[in-house]
Amino acid sequence: MFASLALILRILLAWAAAIIVAGFVWSGIFSGMDDGPGWVFGLLAMFVAVTAIGSCITHIRRVWLIAGRLDGTTLSSRQRRQIELPMDAGPAFALLEKAIAELPRVEDIESAAGSLQVRAYVRRVDPYNGRPPSRWNLPARLAIRRNSVLATVTPGQGTSSVTLLFEPDAGVWADLLAVDEGSNFENAEAVTRAITRRVSEQRRDEQAAAEQTATEKELSVAKLNLLHAQVEPHFLYNTLANAQVLTRTDPPRADQMLGHLIQYLRSSLPSVEESMSTLGVELERTQAYLEILKIRMGARLALQVDVPPALTGLPLPSMALQTLVENAIKHGLEPKPGGGTVWIIARAFDDHVTLTVADDGLGFGQGTSGTGIGLKNLRERLRLTCGDRAGVAIVSNFPSGVAATITLPRDAREAIHAA
């Protein structure tokens, strides 16, 4: 209530001062007349005073309806807002432009992306629907017809500060003689709501995207675990069966086989729940596996490894190397009467790394045929963990056998961390 009375008193005092000055001018003009038209000036002064009081009451009532309270801040014709946005200056400026452009009756929008400023003008409600007021309606002819909006974005560290100024499109003198009927407060609240709504929508979209990413990641992990669980474990059963036979026929060899099996399981079991490993770990596991098979196959199995030490830390899906070695032995070397050799070769190039498992077995069309599940799973695991640029290629080896090559991008480590 005090703020409302102070506003009315301020406006009346300003108009009283203006009327006094006008009275001196009036008396000077009509001082030579014995019966000057003083009553005309009195009527004009009363009309101006009533108009000023009516304008103040309209302003107070409208601000009360908009804000629900009356104080010096809400009743002011000049409004200032400071908003902190959790985004960089560029997105904040784009969001601010759209929020101001949504104001009703906005016009003459001037945007400067370099200085991070937006200026616009907003027409006030026109009671005459575009028609000029009567020539005798002096207050209407002198009324301020639009407000100005000035918005500035100040960049910060991952955040931006937005300063908003809402003013009448007139000088400071307008604050002494006229009010804006709450139009600038209304514009300030409208822009603030628009910015808040857009930030909320952006945060909801980001949250939905994060939830979708988390769901997809969980599905990928579940799929990887399923694929990992499908790695053929028949060699384990065969090894235990052979060890059981050897305990009766050749106990030292049975003891040797069980020792290699323990080494193999020791390197395998800790990574059962992990989809990714390294080339060094996989090579150690595969060599333990091959030592078991050497006891079964004897001199029919030979191994040659050519892996540079610098590549032992290369990320690799768990059991990927062993899958290729199992295929080479099962479909190429075991059916071959004289057995053969398995080569494991790794090479680094500018943008990719290759890991090749080759054999000189029976080759395509002559060895045993498999179901292809192991290679299909391997391709899918490579795609899920290392991206679409990773893959497996299988070709004939010269002069006999098969060569299977895994290709991994050099940035596989970054891709895996991102996944």
N, C-alpha and C positions, 0 to 999 in steps of 0.2 A: 504493500500500500504506500509506504513512504517513497519508494522509487517512482510510482505512478504520479504521486502528487508533485514530486520534484521535477518530473518531466513536464507536466502541465504548467507549473510555475515558471520553469525555464523558458518554455515556448511563449507564454504570455508576456514575460518580461522583455523578451527579444522583440516581439511584435509591439509592445508598448513603446519601446525605444524607437522603433521604426515609425510608429504613428506620431510620436512627438516631433521627430524630424520632419515628417510629412506635414504636420500641423504648422511648423514654422514656414515651410515652403508655401503652404496654402495661404497663410495669413499675409505673406509677402506679396503673393500674386493678387489677392483681393483686398489689400489694405486701403486702396483709394476709394473703395465703395463704402457708402454709408450703411448700406444694408447688405453686407456680404453674405453669400450663401453658406453660412457656418453650419446650418442644419444638415446640408448635404455631406459635409465632411464628417459630421457626427454619425450620420447613418453609415457611411463607408467604414468608419472606425469600428462601429458596432458589428457590422457584417464581417469585417476581418477578424475581430475577436471571437465571434461565434464560430466562424469557419475554423479558426485555429484550435479552439476547444473541441469542436466536433472531430477534427482530424486526429487530435491527441487521443480522444476517447476511442475512435475507430482503431487506432494503432494499438492501444492498450488491450482492447477487447480481442483483436486478432492475435496478438502475441500470446495472450492467455490461452486462447483456443489451440494454438500451435504448440507452445512450450509447456503449458500446464502450470506455469509459475511466472511471477513478475519480479524482476530485479534489474539492477543496472546493466547486466550483461545481456539479458534477453530483450530489454527495451531499446538497446542501442541500435542506431541505424547502420552502424559499421560493425561487422562481425569478423572475427579472426578464429581460425582453427589450425591446430597443430596435430598432425597424425603421423605416427610411426608405422612404416610398412616393412614387413619381413621379406624384402626382395631387393634386388639391385636397382640402380637408378633407371636403366632402360625399361624393364618391365613396369616399374612404378610409374614412369612418365606415360607409357602407353595406357595403363589402367586409368590414370588421372584424366587423360584426354577423353576417353570414352565416358567417364563419369560426368564430366562437364558437358559433353555433347548431348547427354540425355536430359539435361534440364529443359523444362517447358519454356517456350518462347526464347530460346537462346539464339543469338545471332552474332555475326562478326567474330568468329573464333580465330584467334591468332596463335599459332603454335610454333615454338622455337625449340627444336630438339637439342640444338647445340648448347643453349643456355638453360635447358630444362625448365622452361617457363611456358605457361598457357594463359592467355588473356581472352576474355569473352565478355559479351554484353547480353543482358537479359532484359527484355521488355517487361515493364510492369503491366498489370491487368488494366486494359483500356475500357472504362465504363461507357465510352461513346462509340465503341465498335468501329474505330477508324475514322469516324466523322469528326471534323474540327469542332471544338466547343464554341459556344456563342461568344461574340466579341465582348459582351458585357461580363462574361464569366472570367474575370481576371485571374483568380487562383488556378483555374483549370489551364489557362493559357501559359501561366508561369510554372506549372507543375513539372517535376522531374519525371521523365517518361521511361527511363531505364536504369538498371543497376550494372555495375561492373564486377567482374570476377578476375582475380589475379591469383594464379597458382604457381608455386615454385617447388621444385624437387631438389633436396640437398642430399648428395650421395654419402653413404657411410660404409662400414665394413660388413657387407652382406645385408645391410638394411638401408632404408631411405627415409628421410624426414620430409613430409609434405606440409607446406605452409599455404593456407588458403585465406584470402582477403575478399570480403564481400562488402561493397560500398555503393552509395548512390553515385550516379554519373554526374557529379557536380562537386564544387569546391566545399571546403569545410563550413562555409557560411550556411550551407543547406541544413546543417545540424542545428543551427540556432533558430531557424524559422520554419522548418518542415520536418515531418517524419515520413518513414517509408511504408507505414502500415504493415510492418513485420515481414516485408518481402525479402530483405536481405537475410534475416534469421531463417526464413523458410528455405531460401536457396542454400544457406550453409548446412542446414539439416539434411536437405535433399542430396547434396554432394557427399556429405559424410556417410549417409546411408548407402548411397551407390557404391562408394569405395569399400565400405564394410561388406556389402553383399558380394562384390566381385572378389575380394580377398577370401571370403568364406567359400565361394564357389571354387576358387583355385585350390584352396586347402582341401576341400572335399574331393576334387579331381585327383590331387596328389595322393591323398589317403587311399582313394579307390585304386589308383595305379599301383601304390605300394602293396595293398592287399592282394591285387591281382598278381603282382610279381612274386609275392610270398607264396601264393597258392600254386603258381606255376613252378616255383622252385621246389616246393614240397612234392608236387607231382613228379618233377624230374628226378628228385632224390629217390622217391618210391620206385620209379621206373628203373633207375640205375640199380637199386638194391635187388629188384626182381631179376634184372638181366645178370647181375653178379651172381645171384643164387642159382642161375641156370647154367653156370660153367660146369662142363662135364666132369664129374668126380670119379669116373670109372677106373682111372689109373690107381686111385687110392685102394679100391677094392681089390684090383688085380695085384697090387703090391703086397697087400696083407695076405692074399692067397698064396702068392709065390714065397713070401717069407715063411708061411706055415709049412710049405713043402720043403723049403731049404733047411728048416730046423731039424728035419729028419734025415736029409741027404747030405747037406753041406752046412753045418752049423756056423763056421766062420763067415761064409757068404751071407747067411741069414742075419747074423749080427751086423755085418756091414750094411746090408740093405735097410735094417731097422734104424741104424744110425743116420743114414741119409734121409730116411723118412721123418725122423725126429727133427733134423735140420730143416727139412722142407716145411713141416708143420709149424715150427718155431717162427719161420719167416712169413708164413701165410696167416696164421690165426690172428695176430694183432691187427691186420688190415681187413678183417672180414666185414666190419661196419664202415669201411672207408672205400669210396669209389675211386679215389685217385691215389697213385703211388708215384715212384720215380723209376727211371730206367735202371739205376743202380740196384734198387731193391728188387725189381722184377727180374733182373739178370741173376741176382743171387738165388732167388727162388727157383728160377728156371734151371740153373746149373745143378741145384740139389735134386730137382725132378729128373734131370738127365742122368745124374749119377745112379739113381734108382734104376732107370731103364737100362743103363750099361750093364748092371748086374744081370738083368733079365736077358738082354740081347748079346752081351759079351762083346766080342770083336766086331760084331756086325754094326755097331754104332760108334761113330766118331763125331767130335764136336770141334768147331773152330769159331772163336769169338774175336771180332775186331770192333771194339767199341772204344772211342777216345775217352779218356778220363773226364774231359771237359763236358761230356754229354751225360754223365751218370746222374746229374741232377735234373734232367729233362722230365717234366711232368708227363705221366703216362697212366691211362686207366689200368686199374688193378687187374691182373691176370691177362692183359692184352698180349704180352709177349708169349706167355705160356700157351695161349690159345693157338697161336700160329705154329709153335713148336709141336704141340700135340697133333695138329693136322698134318704136319710134315712127316711125323713118325708113323701115325696111325694109317694114313692113306698113301704114303710114299715109301717109307723105309721098311716097316714091319712086313708088308707083303712081298718085298723084294728078297729073293733067296740070299743074296750076298750082303744085304744091308746097305749102308752108305754113310754119308756125312751130312751133318746139319751145320750150316753157316749162319751166324748172327752178326750182322754188319750194321753199323750206325754211321751216318754221314750228315754233316751240317752244311747248308748252303746259305745264300744271302737272306732269303725270306722264308725258308722252311727247313725242316730236319726230316730225314728218312731213316726208318728202321726196317731192315730187310731180314727175313728168315727164309733161307733157300735150302733145298735138298737136291740130291742126285738120285731120287727114288724113281718109281715107275712112271710118274707124271700123269697128265690128264688122260682119262679113258682107259688106263691100265691098272691103276690101283683100286682100292676099295672106294666106294662112293658113300659120302656122308649125307646127313640131312641138311647141312648148311646152317643150322641154328647157331652154332658157335660164331661163324663169321657174320651172320646177320646181327647177332647181339653186339659183336665187337663194333660193327659200323655204327649202330645206334648209340652205343656208349661214347664213341668218339665224337659223334655229332652233338650229344648232350653236354659233354664236358669241354670239348676243344673247339666247337664251332663247325660251321658248314665247310670250312676249308680243309678240315681234317678228313681222312678217308683211308681205305684199304684197296690196294690193287693187286691182283693175282695174275701172273703170267707164267708161261713155260720157261723152265730153266734150260740152259744149254750145257752139255748135250742131252741131259735128261733131268727129269724132276720138275719141281715147281718152285717159284720165287714169289713170296708174298711180302708186300711193302706197305708199311704204315707211313703216311705223310702227315706231319704236324707243322702248323705255322710257327715261325720263330717267336711270335708274341703269344704263344699258347699259355704261358704262365699268367700274363695279364688277363687273358680271356677267362681262365679258370678262376682267378680271384674275383673277377666281375660277376661270374655266375654264382 
